[in-house]
Amino acid sequence: MRCVAWALAVVMAVVPAVLGGTPTYLKIKTPSPQHPWQIGQTNGLSWVSAFEGVSQFDIELARLKTDGLLFVARNVSISWSNLNVHLDNVPIGDDYYVLFLDSTHGNVYSMSERFSIVAAGSTPTSGTVATANAGANEVTLKGGPNPTAQFAHTFVSENSALGGWRNEWVSRGVGLGMGALGVVVGFSLIFYYVLFKPGMINSF
C-alpha cells in the first residue's frame, strides 16, 4: 500500500504540469543524496520554480520505511527559493523525502530525492551536509511523527493578504459605484421635472 501511495504522490506531482501545457515546474535541489541533513544543525532547503497558479505551499517530511509525517512549515512563499530547517531530536534515517504540497487539499507539487538525516557530529557516508542558506527564513523541527502535531512554523498567508487587499478595493469600488449611480439618478430626475413637469419645480 505504501508503494501505491508513493506512486500516486509522484503522479499527482507530475501530471498537472504535463497536462497544463505550460512550462511549469517546482524542483527541490537540496536536500539530496549528496547533501543530507544533520541533527543539531541548521540545514539548507532550496528549490527552483516556474510554477504558475501557486503562490505558496506547505512542507512536510515523509519516510519510505516508517509511517507518519513531520510537519515542517505552512504557507511558504514559492518566490523565496530557499528555507533553513534546524533539526532538534528528529529520528535519523536514510529514507527521507521532502514534500511540497497543499496540505488542505492534498495536492502534491514536488517531491525531493531520497536523502538521509544523520546524527549530530557524525560524518555522512557520501557528500556533505546541506549548508544553511544565508538570509533565509528558519524553522525548528523537533521530535518524530505525530498525527496531532501542528506545523513547526506557519508563515503569513499571501492569499489572505491578497484577499484582504481585494476585498478592500472591491468594497471601495462598490461604494464608488453606488455613489455614481445616485448622482446619475438624481440628475435624471432633475432633467425629467425641468423638461416635462416645470410646474412642480416652481411649486417647490
C-alpha positions in Angstrom: 0.0 0.0 0.0 2.9 2.4 0.8 4.3 1.9 -2.7 0.9 2.7 -4.2 0.7 5.8 -2.1 4.1 7.0 -3.3 3.2 6.2 -6.9 0.1 8.3 -6.5 2.1 11.1 -5.0 4.5 11.1 -7.9 1.7 11.1 -10.4 0.0 14.0 -8.6 3.2 15.9 -8.7 3.9 15.4 -12.4 0.7 15.0 -14.3 -0.8 18.6 -13.7 2.4 20.2 -15.2 2.3 17.9 -18.2 -1.4 18.4 -18.9 -1.3 22.1 -18.2 0.6 22.8 -21.5 2.8 25.5 -19.8 6.5 25.2 -18.7 5.7 24.8 -15.0 8.0 23.1 -12.6 9.0 23.1 -9.0 12.2 21.2 -8.3 13.8 20.6 -4.9 17.6 21.0 -5.1 18.6 20.3 -1.5 18.5 18.1 0.5 19.6 15.3 -1.8 21.6 12.0 -1.7 24.8 14.1 -1.8 23.6 16.7 0.6 21.9 15.2 3.7 20.7 17.0 6.8 22.2 16.7 10.2 20.7 16.7 13.7 21.6 19.8 15.7 22.4 21.8 12.6 20.7 24.4 10.6 20.2 22.7 7.2 19.5 24.3 3.9 16.4 23.6 1.8 16.4 25.1 -1.7 14.3 24.9 -4.8 13.8 26.4 -8.3 10.4 27.0 -9.8 8.4 28.4 -12.6 5.1 27.3 -11.2 2.0 29.2 -12.4 -1.1 29.4 -10.3 0.6 28.6 -7.0 1.9 31.4 -4.7 2.6 29.3 -1.6 2.8 25.7 -0.4 3.3 23.6 2.7 6.4 21.5 3.6 6.3 18.0 5.1 8.9 15.3 5.7 7.9 11.7 4.8 9.8 8.4 5.2 9.7 5.4 3.0 10.1 2.7 5.7 8.2 4.4 8.5 4.6 5.7 8.7 3.9 9.2 9.8 4.8 12.7 8.6 6.8 15.6 10.1 5.1 18.9 9.5 7.8 21.5 8.8 6.2 24.7 7.6 3.0 26.1 6.2 2.3 29.0 3.8 5.9 29.0 2.4 6.2 31.5 -0.5 7.2 29.9 -3.8 9.2 33.0 -4.6 11.7 32.5 -1.7 13.7 29.7 -3.4 15.1 28.6 0.0 14.5 28.0 3.7 16.6 26.8 6.6 15.5 23.9 8.8 17.1 23.4 12.2 16.7 19.8 13.3 16.3 19.1 17.0 15.9 15.4 18.2 14.4 14.2 14.9 14.8 10.5 14.1 17.8 9.7 11.9 17.3 7.6 8.8 18.3 7.2 5.1 14.8 7.1 3.7 13.5 10.7 4.0 11.7 12.8 1.4 10.7 16.4 1.4 7.2 17.1 0.1 5.9 20.4 -1.2 2.1 20.3 -1.2 -1.2 21.9 -0.4 -1.9 20.1 2.8 -5.5 21.3 2.9 -6.5 19.7 -0.4 -3.8 17.0 -0.6 -2.2 18.3 -3.9 1.5 17.3 -4.1 3.5 19.8 -6.1 7.0 18.3 -5.8 9.0 15.6 -4.0 12.7 15.6 -3.3 15.1 12.8 -4.0 15.6 10.3 -1.2 18.0 11.7 1.4 19.4 11.0 4.8 19.2 12.7 8.2 22.4 11.8 10.1 23.2 12.0 13.8 24.8 15.1 15.3 28.6 15.1 15.0 28.6 12.2 12.5 30.2 12.2 9.0 27.9 11.5 6.1 28.8 8.3 4.2 28.7 10.4 0.9 28.6 14.0 0.1 28.4 16.9 2.6 25.7 18.2 4.8 23.5 20.8 3.1 24.7 24.2 4.4 22.4 26.9 5.7 21.1 29.5 3.2 22.3 33.0 4.0 19.5 35.3 5.0 16.8 32.7 4.6 13.8 32.2 7.0 14.4 29.4 9.6 12.1 26.9 11.2 13.0 24.5 14.0 11.7 20.9 13.7 11.5 18.8 16.9 10.7 15.1 17.6 9.2 12.4 15.5 6.0 11.9 13.6 2.8 12.8 15.5 -0.6 12.8 13.8 -1.9 15.5 16.1 1.1 17.8 15.7 0.9 21.2 14.2 3.3 22.7 11.6 6.6 23.7 13.2 6.0 27.2 11.8 3.2 28.9 9.9 4.0 31.9 7.8 1.5 34.7 7.0 -0.6 33.5 4.1 -0.1 35.5 0.9 -3.5 34.5 -0.2 -5.1 36.0 2.9 -3.2 39.2 2.4 -4.2 39.4 -1.2 -7.8 38.5 -0.3 -7.9 41.4 2.2 -6.5 43.8 -0.4 -9.0 42.6 -3.0 -11.9 42.8 -0.5 -10.9 46.3 0.5 -10.8 47.6 -3.1 -14.0 45.7 -4.0 -15.8 47.4 -1.2 -14.4 50.8 -2.3 -15.5 50.0 -5.8 -19.0 49.1 -4.7 -19.2 52.3 -2.7 -18.0 54.5 -5.5 -20.3 52.7 -8.0 -23.3 53.3 -5.7 -22.4 56.9 -5.3 -22.0 57.4 -9.0 -25.4 55.7 -9.6 -27.0 58.0 -7.1 -25.6 61.1 -8.9 -26.9 59.8 -12.3 -30.3 59.1 -10.9 -30.5 62.5 -9.2 -29.6 64.4 -12.4 -32.1 62.3 -14.4 -34.9 63.2 -12.0 -34.0 66.9 -12.2 -34.0 66.9 -16.0 -37.3 65.0 -16.1 -39.0 67.6 -13.9 -37.4 70.5 -15.8 -38.4 69.3 -19.2 -41.8 67.6 -18.5 -43.1 69.0 -15.3 -41.8 72.5 -14.8 -44.8 73.4 -12.7 -43.8 71.0 -10.0 -40.3 72.7 -9.9 -42.0 76.1 -9.3 -44.2 74.7 -6.6 -41.0 73.9 -4.5 
